Amino acid sequence: GAQYPLGHLADAGLTEKVQMRDSLKDRIRDKLLRQLTEDGPMGAEPEDPRLISVVADLEALNSVADDDPLVEQLAGRYLVF
């Protein structure tokens, strides 16, 4: 448990659970950012409902805690595991 700042929690398995949740949120954020990049520059079609939805989801993701149910919902929506 030396690599974790909360090494004393590693024995209880709590740190791993937190680490996994963090990485799920990070993977969702990465996928949303990748989707925005692949769909073209933000100014290309500002009325594109898909881009608007991705931007809204990214903003929502950034505004919630790692254990918020929204993280799981977005993981399902964007097929992030």
mmCIF file as gemmi writes it, N, C-alpha and C atoms, coordinates in Angstrom:
data_model
loop_
_atom_site.group_PDB
_atom_site.id
_atom_site.type_symbol
_atom_site.label_atom_id
_atom_site.label_alt_id
_atom_site.label_comp_id
_atom_site.label_asym_id
_atom_site.label_entity_id
_atom_site.label_seq_id
_atom_site.pdbx_PDB_ins_code
_atom_site.Cartn_x
_atom_site.Cartn_y
_atom_site.Cartn_z
_atom_site.occupancy
_atom_site.B_iso_or_equiv
_atom_site.pdbx_formal_charge
_atom_site.auth_seq_id
_atom_site.auth_asym_id
_atom_site.pdbx_PDB_model_num
ATOM 1 N N . GLY Axp A 1 ? 0.773 -1.204 0 1 0 ? 1 A 1
ATOM 2 C CA . GLY Axp A 1 ? 0 0 0 1 0 ? 1 A 1
ATOM 3 C C . GLY Axp A 1 ? 0.816 1.272 0 1 0 ? 1 A 1
ATOM 4 N N . ALA Axp A 2 ? 2.126 1.191 -0.27 1 0 ? 2 A 1
ATOM 5 C CA . ALA Axp A 2 ? 2.965 2.394 -0.206 1 0 ? 2 A 1
ATOM 6 C C . ALA Axp A 2 ? 2.642 3.378 -1.333 1 0 ? 2 A 1
ATOM 7 N N . GLN Axp A 3 ? 2.168 2.877 -2.48 1 0 ? 3 A 1
ATOM 8 C CA . GLN Axp A 3 ? 1.893 3.789 -3.588 1 0 ? 3 A 1
ATOM 9 C C . GLN Axp A 3 ? 0.636 4.608 -3.357 1 0 ? 3 A 1
ATOM 10 N N . TYR Axp A 4 ? -0.188 4.225 -2.396 1 0 ? 4 A 1
ATOM 11 C CA . TYR Axp A 4 ? -1.407 4.964 -2.081 1 0 ? 4 A 1
ATOM 12 C C . TYR Axp A 4 ? -1.157 5.923 -0.927 1 0 ? 4 A 1
ATOM 13 N N . PRO Axp A 5 ? -1.63 7.149 -1.041 1 0 ? 5 A 1
ATOM 14 C CA . PRO Axp A 5 ? -1.493 8.07 0.087 1 0 ? 5 A 1
ATOM 15 C C . PRO Axp A 5 ? -2.291 7.586 1.295 1 0 ? 5 A 1
ATOM 16 N N . LEU Axp A 6 ? -3.337 6.794 1.061 1 0 ? 6 A 1
ATOM 17 C CA . LEU Axp A 6 ? -4.144 6.265 2.152 1 0 ? 6 A 1
ATOM 18 C C . LEU Axp A 6 ? -3.809 4.793 2.357 1 0 ? 6 A 1
ATOM 19 N N . GLY Axp A 7 ? -2.527 4.5 2.545 1 0 ? 7 A 1
ATOM 20 C CA . GLY Axp A 7 ? -2.06 3.118 2.641 1 0 ? 7 A 1
ATOM 21 C C . GLY Axp A 7 ? -2.778 2.312 3.696 1 0 ? 7 A 1
ATOM 22 N N . HIS Axp A 8 ? -3.164 2.935 4.796 1 0 ? 8 A 1
ATOM 23 C CA . HIS Axp A 8 ? -3.832 2.199 5.863 1 0 ? 8 A 1
ATOM 24 C C . HIS Axp A 8 ? -5.206 1.694 5.446 1 0 ? 8 A 1
ATOM 25 N N . LEU Axp A 9 ? -5.78 2.257 4.388 1 0 ? 9 A 1
ATOM 26 C CA . LEU Axp A 9 ? -7.076 1.796 3.904 1 0 ? 9 A 1
ATOM 27 C C . LEU Axp A 9 ? -6.943 0.671 2.891 1 0 ? 9 A 1
ATOM 28 N N . ALA Axp A 10 ? -5.747 0.504 2.342 1 0 ? 10 A 1
ATOM 29 C CA . ALA Axp A 10 ? -5.558 -0.491 1.287 1 0 ? 10 A 1
ATOM 30 C C . ALA Axp A 10 ? -5.885 -1.888 1.792 1 0 ? 10 A 1
ATOM 31 N N . ASP Axp A 11 ? -5.563 -2.169 3.06 1 0 ? 11 A 1
ATOM 32 C CA . ASP Axp A 11 ? -5.827 -3.495 3.604 1 0 ? 11 A 1
ATOM 33 C C . ASP Axp A 11 ? -7.319 -3.803 3.619 1 0 ? 11 A 1
ATOM 34 N N . ALA Axp A 12 ? -8.12 -2.783 3.818 1 0 ? 12 A 1
ATOM 35 C CA . ALA Axp A 12 ? -9.572 -2.98 3.86 1 0 ? 12 A 1
ATOM 36 C C . ALA Axp A 12 ? -10.172 -3.019 2.453 1 0 ? 12 A 1
ATOM 37 N N . GLY Axp A 13 ? -9.361 -2.767 1.44 1 0 ? 13 A 1
ATOM 38 C CA . GLY Axp A 13 ? -9.843 -2.789 0.063 1 0 ? 13 A 1
ATOM 39 C C . GLY Axp A 13 ? -10.561 -1.508 -0.327 1 0 ? 13 A 1
ATOM 40 N N . LEU Axp A 14 ? -10.579 -0.526 0.547 1 0 ? 14 A 1
ATOM 41 C CA . LEU Axp A 14 ? -11.314 0.704 0.265 1 0 ? 14 A 1
ATOM 42 C C . LEU Axp A 14 ? -10.621 1.551 -0.791 1 0 ? 14 A 1
ATOM 43 N N . THR Axp A 15 ? -9.309 1.583 -0.734 1 0 ? 15 A 1
ATOM 44 C CA . THR Axp A 15 ? -8.568 2.423 -1.671 1 0 ? 15 A 1
ATOM 45 C C . THR Axp A 15 ? -8.776 1.949 -3.103 1 0 ? 15 A 1
ATOM 46 N N . GLU Axp A 16 ? -8.753 0.632 -3.3 1 0 ? 16 A 1
ATOM 47 C CA . GLU Axp A 16 ? -8.935 0.109 -4.657 1 0 ? 16 A 1
ATOM 48 C C . GLU Axp A 16 ? -10.296 0.512 -5.206 1 0 ? 16 A 1
ATOM 49 N N . LYS Axp A 17 ? -11.323 0.446 -4.374 1 0 ? 17 A 1
ATOM 50 C CA . LYS Axp A 17 ? -12.663 0.815 -4.81 1 0 ? 17 A 1
ATOM 51 C C . LYS Axp A 17 ? -12.683 2.286 -5.228 1 0 ? 17 A 1
ATOM 52 N N . VAL Axp A 18 ? -12.077 3.14 -4.438 1 0 ? 18 A 1
ATOM 53 C CA . VAL Axp A 18 ? -12.016 4.567 -4.764 1 0 ? 18 A 1
ATOM 54 C C . VAL Axp A 18 ? -11.221 4.766 -6.044 1 0 ? 18 A 1
ATOM 55 N N . GLN Axp A 19 ? -10.093 4.071 -6.177 1 0 ? 19 A 1
ATOM 56 C CA . GLN Axp A 19 ? -9.264 4.191 -7.378 1 0 ? 19 A 1
ATOM 57 C C . GLN Axp A 19 ? -10.074 3.788 -8.612 1 0 ? 19 A 1
ATOM 58 N N . MET Axp A 20 ? -10.827 2.699 -8.532 1 0 ? 20 A 1
ATOM 59 C CA . MET Axp A 20 ? -11.61 2.253 -9.678 1 0 ? 20 A 1
ATOM 60 C C . MET Axp A 20 ? -12.65 3.298 -10.055 1 0 ? 20 A 1
ATOM 61 N N . ARG Axp A 21 ? -13.304 3.859 -9.048 1 0 ? 21 A 1
ATOM 62 C CA . ARG Axp A 21 ? -14.336 4.844 -9.327 1 0 ? 21 A 1
ATOM 63 C C . ARG Axp A 21 ? -13.711 6.071 -9.983 1 0 ? 21 A 1
ATOM 64 N N . ASP Axp A 22 ? -12.562 6.495 -9.468 1 0 ? 22 A 1
ATOM 65 C CA . ASP Axp A 22 ? -11.875 7.63 -10.072 1 0 ? 22 A 1
ATOM 66 C C . ASP Axp A 22 ? -11.561 7.344 -11.525 1 0 ? 22 A 1
ATOM 67 N N . SER Axp A 23 ? -11.05 6.156 -11.791 1 0 ? 23 A 1
ATOM 68 C CA . SER Axp A 23 ? -10.638 5.869 -13.159 1 0 ? 23 A 1
ATOM 69 C C . SER Axp A 23 ? -11.854 5.728 -14.082 1 0 ? 23 A 1
ATOM 70 N N . LEU Axp A 24 ? -12.994 5.297 -13.56 1 0 ? 24 A 1
ATOM 71 C CA . LEU Axp A 24 ? -14.196 5.24 -14.399 1 0 ? 24 A 1
ATOM 72 C C . LEU Axp A 24 ? -14.577 6.651 -14.834 1 0 ? 24 A 1
ATOM 73 N N . LYS Axp A 25 ? -14.581 7.579 -13.892 1 0 ? 25 A 1
ATOM 74 C CA . LYS Axp A 25 ? -14.919 8.963 -14.222 1 0 ? 25 A 1
ATOM 75 C C . LYS Axp A 25 ? -13.906 9.519 -15.218 1 0 ? 25 A 1
ATOM 76 N N . ASP Axp A 26 ? -12.622 9.206 -15.011 1 0 ? 26 A 1
ATOM 77 C CA . ASP Axp A 26 ? -11.582 9.661 -15.936 1 0 ? 26 A 1
ATOM 78 C C . ASP Axp A 26 ? -11.778 9.067 -17.325 1 0 ? 26 A 1
ATOM 79 N N . ARG Axp A 27 ? -12.149 7.785 -17.383 1 0 ? 27 A 1
ATOM 80 C CA . ARG Axp A 27 ? -12.351 7.148 -18.694 1 0 ? 27 A 1
ATOM 81 C C . ARG Axp A 27 ? -13.548 7.766 -19.413 1 0 ? 27 A 1
ATOM 82 N N . ILE Axp A 28 ? -14.605 8.085 -18.671 1 0 ? 28 A 1
ATOM 83 C CA . ILE Axp A 28 ? -15.759 8.733 -19.291 1 0 ? 28 A 1
ATOM 84 C C . ILE Axp A 28 ? -15.349 10.097 -19.835 1 0 ? 28 A 1
ATOM 85 N N . ARG Axp A 29 ? -14.626 10.864 -19.004 1 0 ? 29 A 1
ATOM 86 C CA . ARG Axp A 29 ? -14.178 12.199 -19.438 1 0 ? 29 A 1
ATOM 87 C C . ARG Axp A 29 ? -13.318 12.076 -20.693 1 0 ? 29 A 1
ATOM 88 N N . ASP Axp A 30 ? -12.39 11.119 -20.709 1 0 ? 30 A 1
ATOM 89 C CA . ASP Axp A 30 ? -11.523 10.931 -21.884 1 0 ? 30 A 1
ATOM 90 C C . ASP Axp A 30 ? -12.35 10.615 -23.125 1 0 ? 30 A 1
ATOM 91 N N . LYS Axp A 31 ? -13.345 9.737 -22.962 1 0 ? 31 A 1
ATOM 92 C CA . LYS Axp A 31 ? -14.154 9.36 -24.121 1 0 ? 31 A 1
ATOM 93 C C . LYS Axp A 31 ? -14.959 10.559 -24.64 1 0 ? 31 A 1
ATOM 94 N N . LEU Axp A 32 ? -15.524 11.349 -23.736 1 0 ? 32 A 1
ATOM 95 C CA . LEU Axp A 32 ? -16.293 12.523 -24.162 1 0 ? 32 A 1
ATOM 96 C C . LEU Axp A 32 ? -15.396 13.524 -24.882 1 0 ? 32 A 1
ATOM 97 N N . LEU Axp A 33 ? -14.213 13.759 -24.336 1 0 ? 33 A 1
ATOM 98 C CA . LEU Axp A 33 ? -13.28 14.7 -24.977 1 0 ? 33 A 1
ATOM 99 C C . LEU Axp A 33 ? -12.846 14.182 -26.34 1 0 ? 33 A 1
ATOM 100 N N . ARG Axp A 34 ? -12.61 12.867 -26.42 1 0 ? 34 A 1
ATOM 101 C CA . ARG Axp A 34 ? -12.225 12.255 -27.699 1 0 ? 34 A 1
ATOM 102 C C . ARG Axp A 34 ? -13.355 12.422 -28.714 1 0 ? 34 A 1
ATOM 103 N N . GLN Axp A 35 ? -14.581 12.221 -28.26 1 0 ? 35 A 1
ATOM 104 C CA . GLN Axp A 35 ? -15.736 12.345 -29.161 1 0 ? 35 A 1
ATOM 105 C C . GLN Axp A 35 ? -15.857 13.777 -29.686 1 0 ? 35 A 1
ATOM 106 N N . LEU Axp A 36 ? -15.626 14.749 -28.823 1 0 ? 36 A 1
ATOM 107 C CA . LEU Axp A 36 ? -15.686 16.146 -29.262 1 0 ? 36 A 1
ATOM 108 C C . LEU Axp A 36 ? -14.604 16.427 -30.3 1 0 ? 36 A 1
ATOM 109 N N . THR Axp A 37 ? -13.42 15.897 -30.068 1 0 ? 37 A 1
ATOM 110 C CA . THR Axp A 37 ? -12.304 16.104 -30.995 1 0 ? 37 A 1
ATOM 111 C C . THR Axp A 37 ? -12.595 15.455 -32.348 1 0 ? 37 A 1
ATOM 112 N N . GLU Axp A 38 ? -13.116 14.214 -32.302 1 0 ? 38 A 1
ATOM 113 C CA . GLU Axp A 38 ? -13.382 13.484 -33.545 1 0 ? 38 A 1
ATOM 114 C C . GLU Axp A 38 ? -14.543 14.096 -34.318 1 0 ? 38 A 1
ATOM 115 N N . ASP Axp A 39 ? -15.497 14.703 -33.615 1 0 ? 39 A 1
ATOM 116 C CA . ASP Axp A 39 ? -16.664 15.275 -34.289 1 0 ? 39 A 1
ATOM 117 C C . ASP Axp A 39 ? -16.373 16.635 -34.896 1 0 ? 39 A 1
ATOM 118 N N . GLY Axp A 40 ? -15.16 17.11 -34.743 1 0 ? 40 A 1
ATOM 119 C CA . GLY Axp A 40 ? -14.772 18.365 -35.376 1 0 ? 40 A 1
ATOM 120 C C . GLY Axp A 40 ? -14.663 19.502 -34.383 1 0 ? 40 A 1
ATOM 121 N N . PRO Axp A 41 ? -14.169 20.625 -34.848 1 0 ? 41 A 1
ATOM 122 C CA . PRO Axp A 41 ? -14.008 21.782 -33.971 1 0 ? 41 A 1
ATOM 123 C C . PRO Axp A 41 ? -15.353 22.243 -33.424 1 0 ? 41 A 1
ATOM 124 N N . MET Axp A 42 ? -15.326 22.805 -32.243 1 0 ? 42 A 1
ATOM 125 C CA . MET Axp A 42 ? -16.561 23.222 -31.578 1 0 ? 42 A 1
ATOM 126 C C . MET Axp A 42 ? -17.357 24.203 -32.436 1 0 ? 42 A 1
ATOM 127 N N . GLY Axp A 43 ? -16.704 25.029 -33.197 1 0 ? 43 A 1
ATOM 128 C CA . GLY Axp A 43 ? -17.4 26.031 -33.983 1 0 ? 43 A 1
ATOM 129 C C . GLY Axp A 43 ? -17.974 25.519 -35.291 1 0 ? 43 A 1
ATOM 130 N N . ALA Axp A 44 ? -17.698 24.272 -35.652 1 0 ? 44 A 1
ATOM 131 C CA . ALA Axp A 44 ? -18.11 23.739 -36.945 1 0 ? 44 A 1
ATOM 132 C C . ALA Axp A 44 ? -19.625 23.799 -37.122 1 0 ? 44 A 1
ATOM 133 N N . GLU Axp A 45 ? -20.352 23.127 -36.239 1 0 ? 45 A 1
ATOM 134 C CA . GLU Axp A 45 ? -21.81 23.151 -36.295 1 0 ? 45 A 1
ATOM 135 C C . GLU Axp A 45 ? -22.325 23.337 -34.884 1 0 ? 45 A 1
ATOM 136 N N . PRO Axp A 46 ? -22.409 24.567 -34.435 1 0 ? 46 A 1
ATOM 137 C CA . PRO Axp A 46 ? -22.801 24.799 -33.044 1 0 ? 46 A 1
ATOM 138 C C . PRO Axp A 46 ? -24.199 24.3 -32.708 1 0 ? 46 A 1
ATOM 139 N N . GLU Axp A 47 ? -25.032 24.069 -33.73 1 0 ? 47 A 1
ATOM 140 C CA . GLU Axp A 47 ? -26.401 23.613 -33.478 1 0 ? 47 A 1
ATOM 141 C C . GLU Axp A 47 ? -26.508 22.091 -33.456 1 0 ? 47 A 1
ATOM 142 N N . ASP Axp A 48 ? -25.397 21.382 -33.684 1 0 ? 48 A 1
ATOM 143 C CA . ASP Axp A 48 ? -25.413 19.92 -33.716 1 0 ? 48 A 1
ATOM 144 C C . ASP Axp A 48 ? -25.869 19.385 -32.357 1 0 ? 48 A 1
ATOM 145 N N . PRO Axp A 49 ? -27.046 18.755 -32.295 1 0 ? 49 A 1
ATOM 146 C CA . PRO Axp A 49 ? -27.585 18.3 -31.008 1 0 ? 49 A 1
ATOM 147 C C . PRO Axp A 49 ? -26.681 17.284 -30.312 1 0 ? 49 A 1
ATOM 148 N N . ARG Axp A 50 ? -25.958 16.469 -31.109 1 0 ? 50 A 1
ATOM 149 C CA . ARG Axp A 50 ? -25.075 15.48 -30.49 1 0 ? 50 A 1
ATOM 150 C C . ARG Axp A 50 ? -23.924 16.16 -29.767 1 0 ? 50 A 1
ATOM 151 N N . LEU Axp A 51 ? -23.336 17.17 -30.404 1 0 ? 51 A 1
ATOM 152 C CA . LEU Axp A 51 ? -22.24 17.892 -29.754 1 0 ? 51 A 1
ATOM 153 C C . LEU Axp A 51 ? -22.734 18.613 -28.505 1 0 ? 51 A 1
ATOM 154 N N . ILE Axp A 52 ? -23.909 19.225 -28.601 1 0 ? 52 A 1
ATOM 155 C CA . ILE Axp A 52 ? -24.482 19.928 -27.45 1 0 ? 52 A 1
ATOM 156 C C . ILE Axp A 52 ? -24.678 18.946 -26.297 1 0 ? 52 A 1
ATOM 157 N N . SER Axp A 53 ? -25.162 17.744 -26.61 1 0 ? 53 A 1
ATOM 158 C CA . SER Axp A 53 ? -25.397 16.719 -25.599 1 0 ? 53 A 1
ATOM 159 C C . SER Axp A 53 ? -24.092 16.262 -24.955 1 0 ? 53 A 1
ATOM 160 N N . VAL Axp A 54 ? -23.059 16.059 -25.779 1 0 ? 54 A 1
ATOM 161 C CA . VAL Axp A 54 ? -21.765 15.623 -25.251 1 0 ? 54 A 1
ATOM 162 C C . VAL Axp A 54 ? -21.178 16.708 -24.348 1 0 ? 54 A 1
ATOM 163 N N . VAL Axp A 55 ? -21.252 17.951 -24.769 1 0 ? 55 A 1
ATOM 164 C CA . VAL Axp A 55 ? -20.733 19.059 -23.96 1 0 ? 55 A 1
ATOM 165 C C . VAL Axp A 55 ? -21.501 19.141 -22.641 1 0 ? 55 A 1
ATOM 166 N N . ALA Axp A 56 ? -22.822 19.004 -22.698 1 0 ? 56 A 1
ATOM 167 C CA . ALA Axp A 56 ? -23.644 19.058 -21.479 1 0 ? 56 A 1
ATOM 168 C C . ALA Axp A 56 ? -23.285 17.913 -20.535 1 0 ? 56 A 1
ATOM 169 N N . ASP Axp A 57 ? -23.087 16.71 -21.1 1 0 ? 57 A 1
ATOM 170 C CA . ASP Axp A 57 ? -22.726 15.562 -20.27 1 0 ? 57 A 1
ATOM 171 C C . ASP Axp A 57 ? -21.348 15.756 -19.643 1 0 ? 57 A 1
ATOM 172 N N . LEU Axp A 58 ? -20.42 16.321 -20.405 1 0 ? 58 A 1
ATOM 173 C CA . LEU Axp A 58 ? -19.075 16.573 -19.885 1 0 ? 58 A 1
ATOM 174 C C . LEU Axp A 58 ? -19.13 17.575 -18.732 1 0 ? 58 A 1
ATOM 175 N N . GLU Axp A 59 ? -19.905 18.628 -18.9 1 0 ? 59 A 1
ATOM 176 C CA . GLU Axp A 59 ? -20.046 19.623 -17.835 1 0 ? 59 A 1
ATOM 177 C C . GLU Axp A 59 ? -20.705 19.006 -16.609 1 0 ? 59 A 1
ATOM 178 N N . ALA Axp A 60 ? -21.719 18.169 -16.82 1 0 ? 60 A 1
ATOM 179 C CA . ALA Axp A 60 ? -22.394 17.503 -15.7 1 0 ? 60 A 1
ATOM 180 C C . ALA Axp A 60 ? -21.415 16.576 -14.983 1 0 ? 60 A 1
ATOM 181 N N . LEU Axp A 61 ? -20.631 15.817 -15.75 1 0 ? 61 A 1
ATOM 182 C CA . LEU Axp A 61 ? -19.651 14.901 -15.166 1 0 ? 61 A 1
ATOM 183 C C . LEU Axp A 61 ? -18.658 15.649 -14.296 1 0 ? 61 A 1
ATOM 184 N N . ASN Axp A 62 ? -18.192 16.794 -14.796 1 0 ? 62 A 1
ATOM 185 C CA . ASN Axp A 62 ? -17.205 17.574 -14.05 1 0 ? 62 A 1
ATOM 186 C C . ASN Axp A 62 ? -17.786 18.202 -12.788 1 0 ? 62 A 1
ATOM 187 N N . SER Axp A 63 ? -19.115 18.284 -12.702 1 0 ? 63 A 1
ATOM 188 C CA . SER Axp A 63 ? -19.723 18.978 -11.563 1 0 ? 63 A 1
ATOM 189 C C . SER Axp A 63 ? -20.181 18.038 -10.455 1 0 ? 63 A 1
ATOM 190 N N . VAL Axp A 64 ? -20.038 16.72 -10.649 1 0 ? 64 A 1
ATOM 191 C CA . VAL Axp A 64 ? -20.501 15.779 -9.628 1 0 ? 64 A 1
ATOM 192 C C . VAL Axp A 64 ? -19.324 15.062 -8.975 1 0 ? 64 A 1
ATOM 193 N N . ALA Axp A 65 ? -19.594 14.497 -7.806 1 0 ? 65 A 1
ATOM 194 C CA . ALA Axp A 65 ? -18.586 13.705 -7.099 1 0 ? 65 A 1
ATOM 195 C C . ALA Axp A 65 ? -18.371 12.384 -7.83 1 0 ? 65 A 1
ATOM 196 N N . ASP Axp A 66 ? -17.236 11.744 -7.538 1 0 ? 66 A 1
ATOM 197 C CA . ASP Axp A 66 ? -16.888 10.493 -8.214 1 0 ? 66 A 1
ATOM 198 C C . ASP Axp A 66 ? -17.903 9.389 -7.965 1 0 ? 66 A 1
ATOM 199 N N . ASP Axp A 67 ? -18.595 9.437 -6.823 1 0 ? 67 A 1
ATOM 200 C CA . ASP Axp A 67 ? -19.539 8.369 -6.505 1 0 ? 67 A 1
ATOM 201 C C . ASP Axp A 67 ? -20.987 8.744 -6.821 1 0 ? 67 A 1
ATOM 202 N N . ASP Axp A 68 ? -21.176 9.831 -7.564 1 0 ? 68 A 1
ATOM 203 C CA . ASP Axp A 68 ? -22.526 10.25 -7.944 1 0 ? 68 A 1
ATOM 204 C C . ASP Axp A 68 ? -23.116 9.233 -8.928 1 0 ? 68 A 1
ATOM 205 N N . PRO Axp A 69 ? -24.41 8.937 -8.804 1 0 ? 69 A 1
ATOM 206 C CA . PRO Axp A 69 ? -25.052 7.986 -9.737 1 0 ? 69 A 1
ATOM 207 C C . PRO Axp A 69 ? -24.926 8.411 -11.205 1 0 ? 69 A 1
ATOM 208 N N . LEU Axp A 70 ? -24.773 9.703 -11.446 1 0 ? 70 A 1
ATOM 209 C CA . LEU Axp A 70 ? -24.635 10.187 -12.823 1 0 ? 70 A 1
ATOM 210 C C . LEU Axp A 70 ? -23.416 9.57 -13.513 1 0 ? 70 A 1
ATOM 211 N N . VAL Axp A 71 ? -22.352 9.32 -12.755 1 0 ? 71 A 1
ATOM 212 C CA . VAL Axp A 71 ? -21.145 8.723 -13.335 1 0 ? 71 A 1
ATOM 213 C C . VAL Axp A 71 ? -21.492 7.375 -13.961 1 0 ? 71 A 1
ATOM 214 N N . GLU Axp A 72 ? -22.256 6.553 -13.22 1 0 ? 72 A 1
ATOM 215 C CA . GLU Axp A 72 ? -22.675 5.247 -13.744 1 0 ? 72 A 1
ATOM 216 C C . GLU Axp A 72 ? -23.593 5.412 -14.955 1 0 ? 72 A 1
ATOM 217 N N . GLN Axp A 73 ? -24.502 6.379 -14.91 1 0 ? 73 A 1
ATOM 218 C CA . GLN Axp A 73 ? -25.42 6.609 -16.03 1 0 ? 73 A 1
ATOM 219 C C . GLN Axp A 73 ? -24.649 6.973 -17.295 1 0 ? 73 A 1
ATOM 220 N N . LEU Axp A 74 ? -23.671 7.865 -17.144 1 0 ? 74 A 1
ATOM 221 C CA . LEU Axp A 74 ? -22.892 8.276 -18.315 1 0 ? 74 A 1
ATOM 222 C C . LEU Axp A 74 ? -22.029 7.127 -18.823 1 0 ? 74 A 1
ATOM 223 N N . ALA Axp A 75 ? -21.528 6.314 -17.912 1 0 ? 75 A 1
ATOM 224 C CA . ALA Axp A 75 ? -20.744 5.143 -18.326 1 0 ? 75 A 1
ATOM 225 C C . ALA Axp A 75 ? -21.594 4.243 -19.211 1 0 ? 75 A 1
ATOM 226 N N . GLY Axp A 76 ? -22.845 4.05 -18.82 1 0 ? 76 A 1
ATOM 227 C CA . GLY Axp A 76 ? -23.753 3.229 -19.621 1 0 ? 76 A 1
ATOM 228 C C . GLY Axp A 76 ? -24.091 3.877 -20.948 1 0 ? 76 A 1
ATOM 229 N N . ARG Axp A 77 ? -24.329 5.175 -20.921 1 0 ? 77 A 1
ATOM 230 C CA . ARG Axp A 77 ? -24.705 5.892 -22.134 1 0 ? 77 A 1
ATOM 231 C C . ARG Axp A 77 ? -23.592 5.86 -23.166 1 0 ? 77 A 1
ATOM 232 N N . TYR Axp A 78 ? -22.353 6.005 -22.705 1 0 ? 78 A 1
ATOM 233 C CA . TYR Axp A 78 ? -21.222 6.069 -23.64 1 0 ? 78 A 1
ATOM 234 C C . TYR Axp A 78 ? -20.444 4.761 -23.716 1 0 ? 78 A 1
ATOM 235 N N . LEU Axp A 79 ? -21.008 3.715 -23.118 1 0 ? 79 A 1
ATOM 236 C CA . LEU Axp A 79 ? -20.4 2.383 -23.167 1 0 ? 79 A 1
ATOM 237 C C . LEU Axp A 79 ? -18.945 2.403 -22.668 1 0 ? 79 A 1
ATOM 238 N N . VAL Axp A 80 ? -18.748 3.011 -21.503 1 0 ? 80 A 1
ATOM 239 C CA . VAL Axp A 80 ? -17.426 3.044 -20.866 1 0 ? 80 A 1
ATOM 240 C C . VAL Axp A 80 ? -17.461 2.065 -19.701 1 0 ? 80 A 1
ATOM 241 N N . PHE Axp A 81 ? -16.471 1.153 -19.668 1 0 ? 81 A 1
ATOM 242 C CA . PHE Axp A 81 ? -16.464 0.143 -18.601 1 0 ? 81 A 1
ATOM 243 C C . PHE Axp A 81 ? -15.19 0.214 -17.79 1 0 ? 81 A 1
